[in-house]
């Protein structure tokens, strides 16, 4: 076991511990020196894919009572994929997508997966 592996386990973060559906699954875990030589373990920055890397499946119009986790479950089959909808709509704060009735939300394939509109 490497030193970084030991460190990650002590911090409760194991490489590959993020599920396949997680937005962090491909993000590198690294560390910086901390106080008293105790390293601080963190994830490198995650960059949101460009808008043109998403293939549109359909549009959802926000109705009263809509929640992004429920929308993600309805269209993507997983409520924890709400972040994919945020990425496709260039939104950092998930609540922005459902706060205004009538807002149109793009439901897309994951970034980089070609659809008929960019195959």
JOGILIN-V70960 format. One record per backbone hydrogen bond with DSSP energy under -1.0 kcal/mol. NH is the residue of the N-H (numbers start at 1). CO is the residue of the C=O. If there is no record, write none. Layout:
BEGIN
nh=NH co=CO
nh=NH co=CO
END
This chain:
BEGIN
nh=6 co=2
nh=7 co=3
nh=8 co=4
nh=9 co=5
nh=10 co=6
nh=11 co=7
nh=13 co=8
nh=17 co=14
nh=22 co=19
nh=25 co=22
nh=27 co=24
nh=30 co=42
nh=32 co=40
nh=37 co=34
nh=38 co=35
nh=40 co=32
nh=42 co=30
nh=44 co=28
nh=53 co=50
nh=54 co=51
nh=57 co=107
nh=58 co=107
nh=60 co=105
nh=62 co=103
nh=66 co=63
nh=71 co=67
nh=72 co=68
nh=73 co=69
nh=74 co=70
nh=75 co=71
nh=76 co=72
nh=77 co=73
nh=78 co=72
nh=81 co=78
nh=82 co=79
nh=84 co=81
nh=86 co=82
nh=87 co=83
nh=88 co=84
nh=89 co=85
nh=90 co=87
nh=91 co=86
nh=96 co=93
nh=97 co=94
nh=102 co=62
nh=103 co=100
nh=105 co=60
nh=107 co=58
nh=109 co=55
nh=112 co=53
nh=113 co=110
nh=118 co=115
END
